Each structure stands twice: as structure tokens, then as C-alpha cells.
């Protein structure tokens, strides 16, 4: 790893693959210096990335049923702490 590079490790969680989930996070409001909460609902692929040291785990959410107006993508990476998976406490 190059000096200054951020550690990144990819993986797969079969126990979460195909589960419906919700996540929320913050996003910039275009043309302003402000941010707002964004909410997503979709299906977890099971793919994740541990990013940084100490690592922060991000899960890939696809087949989005709910996303912010104007959100350009069909998928979003969700921080594990902001993820609510159906059937998990």
C-alpha cells in the first residue's frame, strides 16, 4: 500500500445477501453549503467494503425502492451503523 493510501478490504456477507434494508445518511444540497438527511430502501447484495483504519464497513444496497428525489444512481453504499435490516434487531 502506498504511503497515505487508505486501507480498503472488500468482502461478502452471505447472511445479508438478498435481505431488504433501509439506510439513512447525509448528503449535500446542491448549490448550498448545507446538507440534509437522505433515506434509502432496497435490497442488500451482500457485498461490503471495510474502509480506513480503524475500518468503517459499508454495504451495497441495490434495487432501490426509495431514494431521494433526483438521486442519480440505482445503488448506494450504506455505512453499517446507519443500516436497518429486516429481521435483524
RAZI-V720008 format. One record per helix or strand of 2 or more residues. SS is the DSSP state (a for helix, b for strand). FROM is the first residue (numbers start at 0). LEN is the number of residues. If there is no record, write none. Layout:
ss=SS from=FROM len=LEN
ss=SS from=FROM len=LEN
//
This chain:
ss=b from=7 len=5
ss=b from=19 len=9
ss=b from=34 len=17
ss=b from=55 len=11
ss=b from=75 len=4
ss=a from=79 len=3
ss=b from=82 len=3
//
